[in-house]
Amino acid sequence: MPNSDTKIPKTFGQYLRSIGPGIVMALTWLGAGDLVDSAVAGGNYGYALMWAMALALFVRFIFVSIIAKYQLCNQHGESVMAGLKRIHPWVPIFVGFVGLFFGHFYGSFLVKGVGETTTKLFGFGAPLFWSVFWVITAAVFVFRGLFNRIEKVFYFFLAILSLSLIGVALWSGPSPVQAVKGIFLFALPEQKGSFSVFLVITALIGAVGGSIANLLYPYFIQQKGWIGPKFRRLQLYDLAFGTLVLVVLDLSVWTVGAELLNPKGITVESLDDLASLLTITLGQLGGPIFYLGVFAALYSSVIGNAMGYGYMLSDIVKISRSEEVTKVSREDVSRSKTYRFVALWCLFSPLVWSLPNMPGFISLTLIANAAGVIVLPVLSGGLWFITARSKYIGLNYRNKWWENVILAALFILAVWGAYQSILAIAHALS
């Protein structure tokens, strides 16, 4: 097992200062659909579908925790992608093509949303102009910023998000009792608005629980220097903190939709619907404060997606070309041709969706995240396979019986979600 020169924290303060990849991952996930899906679900169905968010967050934590366990603890000292290669050489290649597809598709609504949000914030300039401007700026971060510097940028985004989204949620007046009922009653309300209940639910699972973006987390902890099983406890704390951040921010947006949109019978068709109501209900500052939070969520995801997929595809190319075991190491791949090509692809190719007469931001978000569920059975099944057998992960860290039970349930959920996602997308496009 390879060693790392990164020191293990010993005190609470050291643990707190060491946390970082979880925040980068959380904000990368957040802009990948959580905000829009939460607003749609809260606005159309009130608190009734909060159980779907709770289920999706549970799926995400377990799923990513198992991914990170293999990365840190497998007996070969290899990456998750190298482990999947042991199933079949084409598995990581398949994941690579899927990553390129969703790197573009996720970017379609992220880049479009950043442009539209900036236009609303400043009151001038075409959305396409702002999208191009922010993509070029993101390229500077992605190509020149070391991971430790990127972490600091993401903490800045987190501060903006906390002040914006949590502040607006408290301003709108949450209902704790209704929220508890929404989490535990498992209600399935009738369809409201343009989007079916199943499309909203599968989009939530895709955006929060089963996104291929979950595979980016091991590369963030690798860049942090967390290599080997001695970092497992620190990684769990880091992931738990990042998940807690997601819970708070997601439920904040959900609360805004449930408290301000749902009682008035207003459905969410665009970000303008929610921002306009916030302005009317909370005053002139309501809309701009909300847009500021949305911008921070979307733009952090633009950067995180380009960087993360660049790391992942670089690893896939590396292990695909090698016949020997490729050990995990802390290396700067930001200057490699693969990394730069993938980063450029994730940043600039989505600009085509910002051209006139292309699909709207909300529609792109829901359909892209629901489509992400389709590949979840392959990912969850493959990860279950390599973490359940000592041949791959080693005798000491192979799944316990209860972990296998959970993963079996997640695999069944993935198959069901993929089936429902195909039906929902077909219905949405018909």
C-alpha positions in Angstrom: 0.0 0.0 0.0 1.5 3.4 -1.0 2.3 5.9 1.7 1.5 9.6 1.8 3.6 12.4 3.4 0.3 14.0 4.5 0.0 13.9 8.3 -2.9 12.4 10.1 -4.7 15.0 12.3 -4.8 14.3 16.0 -6.9 17.1 17.5 -10.4 18.4 16.7 -8.9 21.6 15.3 -6.6 19.6 13.1 -9.4 17.5 11.8 -11.5 20.6 11.1 -8.6 22.2 9.2 -8.0 19.1 7.2 -11.6 18.9 5.8 -11.7 20.0 2.2 -12.4 17.4 -0.5 -15.9 16.9 1.0 -16.7 20.6 0.5 -15.3 20.6 -3.1 -17.4 17.5 -3.8 -20.5 18.8 -2.1 -20.5 22.1 -4.1 -19.8 20.2 -7.3 -22.8 18.0 -6.6 -25.0 20.9 -5.5 -24.9 22.8 -8.7 -25.5 19.5 -10.6 -29.2 19.7 -10.1 -29.9 19.8 -6.3 -31.1 23.4 -6.3 -33.4 23.2 -9.2 -34.8 19.7 -8.2 -35.4 20.9 -4.7 -37.1 24.0 -5.8 -39.3 22.1 -8.3 -40.2 19.4 -5.7 -40.9 22.0 -2.9 -42.8 24.4 -5.1 -45.0 21.7 -6.8 -45.5 19.3 -3.9 -44.7 21.2 -0.7 -43.0 19.1 1.9 -44.6 15.8 0.6 -41.6 14.5 -1.3 -38.9 15.3 1.3 -38.6 11.5 1.8 -37.1 11.3 -1.7 -34.4 13.8 -0.8 -33.6 11.9 2.4 -33.4 8.6 0.5 -31.2 10.1 -2.1 -28.8 11.6 0.5 -28.6 8.3 2.2 -27.9 6.6 -1.1 -25.2 9.1 -1.8 -23.4 8.8 1.5 -23.3 5.0 1.4 -22.4 4.9 -2.3 -19.5 7.4 -2.0 -18.3 5.9 1.3 -17.9 2.6 -0.4 -16.1 4.1 -3.4 -13.7 5.9 -1.1 -13.2 2.7 0.9 -11.9 0.9 -2.1 -9.7 3.8 -3.1 -8.0 4.0 0.3 -8.1 0.4 1.5 -7.8 -2.1 -1.4 -4.9 -4.5 -1.1 -3.5 -3.5 -4.5 -3.0 0.2 -3.7 -4.9 1.1 -6.9 -7.7 3.5 -7.9 -11.4 2.6 -8.2 -11.1 2.7 -12.0 -8.2 0.2 -11.8 -10.4 -2.0 -9.7 -13.3 -1.9 -12.2 -10.7 -2.8 -14.9 -10.3 -6.1 -13.0 -13.9 -7.0 -13.8 -13.3 -6.3 -17.5 -10.9 -4.0 -19.3 -13.8 -2.3 -21.0 -15.6 -1.2 -17.8 -13.4 1.9 -17.1 -13.5 2.7 -20.8 -17.3 2.6 -20.7 -17.2 4.9 -17.6 -14.9 7.2 -19.5 -17.3 7.7 -22.4 -20.2 8.1 -20.0 -18.1 10.7 -18.1 -17.5 12.7 -21.3 -21.2 12.5 -22.2 -22.4 13.7 -18.8 -19.5 16.2 -18.4 -21.1 17.9 -21.5 -24.7 17.3 -20.5 -24.3 18.5 -16.9 -22.4 21.4 -18.2 -25.3 22.2 -20.5 -27.5 23.5 -17.7 -24.6 24.7 -15.4 -23.1 27.0 -18.1 -26.6 28.1 -19.3 -27.7 28.8 -15.7 -24.5 30.8 -14.8 -25.1 33.1 -17.8 -28.8 33.6 -17.1 -28.2 34.2 -13.3 -25.5 36.8 -14.0 -27.7 38.7 -16.4 -30.4 38.8 -13.6 -27.9 39.9 -11.0 -26.3 42.8 -13.0 -29.3 43.7 -15.2 -27.3 43.9 -18.4 -25.5 41.8 -21.0 -26.8 38.7 -22.9 -26.7 35.4 -21.0 -24.5 33.9 -23.8 -21.9 36.7 -23.2 -21.8 36.0 -19.5 -21.6 32.2 -20.0 -18.6 32.7 -22.3 -17.0 35.1 -19.8 -17.4 32.7 -16.8 -16.3 29.7 -18.8 -13.0 31.4 -19.7 -12.5 32.5 -16.1 -13.2 28.9 -14.9 -10.5 27.7 -17.4 -8.0 29.8 -15.6 -8.9 28.2 -12.2 -8.9 24.7 -13.6 -5.6 25.0 -15.5 -3.6 27.0 -13.0 -5.1 26.3 -9.6 -3.6 23.6 -7.4 -6.1 21.6 -5.4 -5.3 23.3 -2.2 -6.0 26.7 -3.8 -9.2 25.4 -5.3 -10.3 24.4 -1.8 -10.1 28.0 -0.6 -12.1 29.2 -3.6 -14.8 26.7 -2.7 -14.9 27.8 0.9 -15.6 31.3 -0.4 -18.5 29.9 -2.5 -19.8 28.0 0.6 -19.9 31.3 2.5 -21.9 32.9 -0.2 -24.3 30.0 -0.4 -24.8 29.9 3.4 -25.6 33.6 3.6 -27.9 33.5 0.6 -29.9 30.2 0.6 -30.1 29.7 4.4 -30.9 33.4 4.9 -33.7 33.3 2.3 -35.1 30.0 3.8 -35.2 31.5 7.3 -36.8 34.7 5.9 -39.5 32.7 4.2 -40.5 31.0 7.5 -39.9 27.2 7.6 -42.4 24.6 9.1 -40.5 22.0 11.0 -43.5 19.8 11.7 -44.5 19.6 8.1 -40.9 18.9 7.2 -40.7 15.9 9.6 -44.0 14.6 8.1 -42.6 14.9 4.6 -39.5 12.9 5.5 -41.3 10.0 7.2 -44.7 9.6 5.7 -43.5 8.6 2.2 -46.4 10.4 0.4 -46.7 10.2 -3.3 -48.8 13.3 -4.4 -50.6 13.8 -7.7 -48.8 15.5 -10.5 -48.6 19.2 -10.6 -47.1 21.4 -13.2 -45.2 20.3 -16.4 -43.1 17.6 -14.7 -44.4 14.2 -13.5 -43.8 13.0 -10.0 -41.7 10.1 -11.2 -39.5 12.5 -13.3 -38.9 14.7 -10.2 -38.2 11.6 -8.0 -35.8 10.0 -10.5 -34.1 13.4 -11.1 -33.6 13.7 -7.3 -32.0 10.2 -7.2 -29.9 10.9 -10.2 -28.8 14.4 -9.0 -28.3 13.5 -5.3 -27.9 9.8 -4.9 -26.6 8.1 -8.1 -24.8 10.6 -10.2 -21.6 9.5 -12.0 -20.1 12.6 -10.4 -19.8 10.5 -7.2 -16.8 8.8 -8.9 -15.0 12.2 -8.7 -14.6 12.2 -4.9 -11.7 9.6 -4.9 -9.7 11.9 -7.1 -10.2 14.9 -4.8 -9.0 12.9 -1.8 -6.1 11.7 -3.8 -5.1 15.3 -4.7 -5.4 16.1 -1.0 -2.7 13.5 -0.3 -5.0 11.0 1.4 -3.6 7.7 0.3 -3.9 4.4 2.3 -6.3 3.0 5.0 -4.9 5.3 7.7 -6.9 8.1 6.1 -10.2 6.2 6.2 -11.5 7.9 9.4 -10.6 11.4 8.2 -12.2 10.7 4.9 -15.5 9.6 6.6 -15.6 12.8 8.7 -14.8 14.8 5.6 -17.6 13.1 3.6 -20.1 13.4 6.5 -19.4 17.1 6.8 -19.8 17.6 3.0 -23.1 15.6 3.2 -24.3 17.7 6.1 -23.6 20.9 4.0 -25.8 19.4 1.2 -28.6 18.6 3.7 -28.7 22.1 5.0 -28.5 23.8 1.6 -30.9 21.4 -0.2 -33.5 21.7 2.5 -33.1 25.5 2.5 -34.1 25.7 -1.2 -36.8 23.1 -0.6 -38.3 25.2 2.2 -38.4 28.3 0.0 -40.3 26.4 -2.6 -42.6 24.8 -0.1 -43.4 28.0 1.8 -43.6 30.6 -0.9 -44.6 28.7 -4.1 -46.7 25.8 -3.0 -49.3 27.8 -0.9 -49.9 30.1 -3.9 -50.3 27.2 -6.4 -47.4 28.5 -8.5 -45.4 26.0 -10.4 -41.7 26.4 -11.1 -40.9 26.6 -14.8 -37.8 28.8 -14.6 -35.5 30.4 -12.1 -37.4 33.6 -12.7 -40.6 32.2 -11.2 -38.9 31.7 -7.9 -36.9 34.9 -7.9 -39.8 37.0 -8.9 -41.9 35.6 -6.0 -39.1 36.2 -3.6 -38.9 39.8 -4.7 -42.7 40.2 -4.2 -42.8 38.4 -0.9 -39.5 39.4 0.7 -38.8 42.7 -0.9 -36.4 44.0 -3.5 -33.4 42.2 -2.0 -35.2 38.7 -2.1 -34.5 38.0 -5.8 -30.9 39.2 -6.0 -29.9 37.4 -2.8 -31.4 34.2 -4.2 -29.6 34.6 -7.5 -26.3 35.2 -5.8 -26.7 31.8 -4.1 -27.7 30.1 -7.3 -24.7 31.6 -9.1 -22.3 30.3 -6.4 -23.8 26.8 -6.6 -23.7 26.7 -10.4 -20.3 28.2 -10.8 -18.6 26.0 -8.2 -20.0 23.0 -10.1 -18.7 24.3 -13.4 -15.2 24.4 -11.9 -15.6 21.1 -10.0 -16.9 19.2 -12.9 -14.2 20.2 -15.3 -11.5 19.5 -12.7 -13.0 16.2 -11.5 -13.7 14.7 -14.9 -10.2 15.8 -16.0 -8.7 13.8 -13.1 -10.9 10.8 -13.8 -10.3 10.5 -17.5 -6.6 11.0 -17.0 -6.6 8.0 -14.7 -8.7 5.9 -17.1 -6.3 6.6 -20.0 -3.3 5.8 -17.7 -4.6 2.5 -16.5 -6.0 1.5 -19.9 -2.5 1.8 -21.4 -0.8 -0.1 -18.6 -0.6 -3.9 -18.3 0.6 -3.7 -14.7 -1.0 -2.5 -11.5 -1.2 1.2 -11.4 -0.6 2.5 -7.9 -2.5 5.5 -6.5 -0.1 8.4 -6.0 -0.3 12.2 -5.4 0.7 13.6 -8.7 -0.2 16.8 -10.5 -2.0 15.8 -13.7 -3.3 19.3 -14.6 -0.6 19.6 -17.2 -1.4 16.4 -19.0 -3.0 16.5 -22.5 -5.9 14.3 -21.4 -6.7 16.5 -18.4 -6.7 19.7 -20.5 -8.8 18.2 -23.3 -11.4 16.9 -20.9 -11.5 20.2 -19.0 -11.9 22.2 -22.2 -14.6 19.8 -23.3 -16.6 20.2 -20.1 -16.2 23.9 -20.1 -16.7 25.0 -23.7 -18.8 22.3 -25.5 -21.9 23.1 -23.3 -22.0 26.7 -24.7 -24.0 25.4 -27.6 -27.0 25.0 -25.2 -26.8 28.7 -24.5 -27.6 29.7 -28.1 -31.1 31.0 -28.8 -34.0 28.7 -29.1 -32.4 25.8 -27.2 -34.2 24.0 -24.3 -34.7 25.9 -21.1 -32.6 25.7 -17.9 -35.1 23.8 -15.8 -35.9 21.2 -18.5 -32.2 20.5 -19.2 -31.5 20.1 -15.5 -34.3 17.6 -14.9 -33.8 15.5 -18.0 -30.0 15.4 -17.6 -30.2 14.2 -14.0 -32.9 11.7 -14.7 -30.7 10.3 -17.6 -27.9 9.9 -15.1 -29.9 7.2 -13.3 -29.7 5.0 -16.3 -26.0 4.2 -15.8 -26.4 3.7 -12.1 -27.0 -0.1 -12.2 -23.6 -0.6 -14.0 -21.8 1.6 -11.4 -23.5 0.3 -8.3 -23.2 -3.3 -9.5 -19.5 -3.0 -10.4 -18.6 -1.3 -7.1 -20.6 -3.9 -5.2 -18.6 -6.6 -7.0 -15.1 -5.3 -6.2 -15.9 -4.4 -2.6 -17.6 -7.6 -1.7 -14.7 -10.0 -2.7 -11.4 -10.2 -0.8 -9.8 -10.9 -4.2 -10.2 -7.2 -5.0 -10.3 -5.2 -1.8 -8.6 -7.6 0.6 -9.9 -9.7 3.4 -9.8 -7.0 6.1 -11.9 -4.4 4.2 -14.3 -6.5 2.2 -18.0 -5.7 2.8 -19.6 -7.1 5.9 -22.9 -8.9 5.5 -25.0 -5.8 6.4 -23.1 -3.7 3.8 -23.8 -6.3 1.2 -27.5 -6.2 2.1 -27.5 -2.4 1.8 -25.7 -2.6 -1.6 -28.1 -5.2 -2.8 -31.0 -2.9 -1.9 -29.2 0.0 -3.7 -28.7 -2.1 -6.8 -32.4 -3.0 -6.9 -33.2 0.7 -6.4 -30.8 1.5 -9.3 -32.5 -0.9 -11.6 -35.9 0.5 -10.7 -34.7 4.1 -11.0 -33.2 3.4 -14.4 -36.4 1.9 -15.6 -38.5 4.8 -14.3 -36.0 7.3 -15.7 -36.3 5.8 -19.2 -40.1 6.0 -19.0 -40.1 9.6 -17.5 -37.7 10.9 -20.2 -39.7 9.3 -22.9 -42.8 10.9 -21.6 -41.1 14.3 -21.2 -39.8 14.2 -24.8 -43.1 13.0 -26.3 
